[in-house]
């Protein structure tokens, strides 16, 4: 069950660094959703700059960028879910400001096409037999990140908490973030 709300009604309730998970439309989005075993096809972060609420993300064909959350809700009404980060302050060591600073600094980076390709390969039956799951985050990817990898890295490297502890950031998909106890669904942005 999703709780649809307008951004204008809840903007003040969205905290700096909250997770934004997008459901997509189209053939490629369906492939991502099926492979990831969820409806989610993209991840970004809500970031306040002064009185303006932005979506910081690493998006295909664009790379790292910051755009107003209002513009994204206008383009994708009813397809953006807001997740609270660190619900009930369960992870006391979490540094929200550090995580936000990290995701902001990804603005201008390239998109990690190679990383997405490697994640996609891991879903192939034959490939899965030959490649073991990787949970080693010490080996930070030397390639640009993709969307959900950037979000996981922001929380782990900038915030000090690994949101998906038994999976390397470079293999983290939007569905993995949605299933993590480090995030809790709040509402769906149905309109501006």
Buried (B, 14 or more C-beta within 10 A) or exposed (E): EEEEBBBEEBBEEBBBBBBBBBBBEEEEBEBBBEBBEBBBBBBBBBBBEEEEBBBBBBBEEEBBBBBBBBEBBEEBBEBBBBBBBBBEEEBEEBBBEBBBBBBBEBBEBEBBEBBBEBBBEBBEEEEEEEEEEBEEBEEBBEBBBBBBBBBBBBBBBBBBBBBBEEBBBBBBBBBBBBBBEBBBBBBBBBEB
